[in-house]
Amino acid sequence: MAQAGLTARPGGPLRGRIRAPGDKSISHRALILGALATGETRIEGLLEGDDVLRTAAAMGAFGAGVSREGEGRWRVNGRGGLAEPTEVIDCGNAGTGVRLIMGAAAGFALTATFTGDASLRGRPMLRILRPLSQMGASYLCRDGGRLPLTLKGGGLAGISYRLPEPSAQVKSAVLLAGLNAAGVTAVIEPEATRDHTERMLRAFGATVEVEDAADGRHIRLAGGQKLSGAAIRVPGDPSSAAFPLVAALITPGSEVTVEGVLLNPLRTGLFTTLTEMGADLTIENERSDGGERVGDVTARFSPLKGIVVPAERAPSMIDEYPILAVAAAYAEGATCMRGIGELRVKESDRIAMMAAGLAACGVGVEEEPEGLIVAGTARANHRVAGGGFVRTHGDHRIAMSHLILGLGAEAAVAVDEPGMIATSFPGFNALMTGLGAQIG
């Protein structure tokens, strides 16, 4: 086998209780809204991965006071708006960060230049830039709306914008710009996407109207609203919790509990899908914390069966399809995942990357323009062959998914570029080995 950054080897059962890293989506928003607000925002449980740390640094560059008080504990002193930065804003690999920050910055009379790593510079930004320009912002960028990009904000007017495709990032960018636009800004979603921005805006004192109608969900926000600092507790990220939970489902004799997981109904599509596949998943100690539902999720080794995943479920689990594909590889029969074209413009083309990685590990797979069909194992022991070396193209979820695949396989699975895992799941390796996984 070729040299690799990390290798996962089959071993004994996984057992233990752990806590997932803080939710990445909520962490980004807490920092940005804290900077837009007046006064002090205290955050507990912030994800301290590279993506979120880039957003923290960006808020400092826009004039907010941002300081780390301890592990996961941060303080943001907002000044009621953003000031023009004196430096280029480098968002690293953070697609959510850069898109939300651009939305927030567009509402102020400033000019800011954004860049990122090679992966982020290759990702399209026009889906954000189109509505922002309709509101009155202007920009200069590379062909295809790609970074580096200079944005000039201020003088915005509210618009009514119907999302061409489901995207919480686009919705959030428009709403954040609408905070400082004249009149009312409305976003119409044909399919509801994660609603953390709406919930958190309310926590900071804004009035946000949400109405479900025949043509979709309507979100309205009046411009000129003032935000006040708030106390935010970040729950565990269900996208990160998915990795140890699926590892338990495919490794014989395993039982793993992840505590304090976000159970927002627009983020739990994976748990619903795994249950339909026959997974032994239980949720205990369900409670409300900071306006979000959280609970402790336990997964036990389970024989899985292939299913057809409803396309309309995609917005509630878009980041979890790579790890779902791993579960599908261990299932009996085919699992069909469609309506997931959004995966082609993530950190990598995740449909192509998962298809290539699974094939390298002996899994039958068929790639479609906006879908993926995983054949599932035909082996009597329900184990995949493994033995592959997977090139991740710098995508953290592709790396983690294939490492989980290797834990239940017949032969070890290796991935390159494991350093990118820290963008969303710092401590992934230590957490998994603490449960008994052989990764190194």
Order of alpha helices (4+ residues) and beta strands (2+ residues): beta-beta-alpha-beta-alpha-beta-beta-beta-alpha-beta-alpha-alpha-beta-beta-beta-alpha-beta-alpha-beta-beta-beta-alpha-beta-alpha-beta-beta-beta-alpha-beta-alpha-beta-beta-beta-alpha-beta-alpha-beta
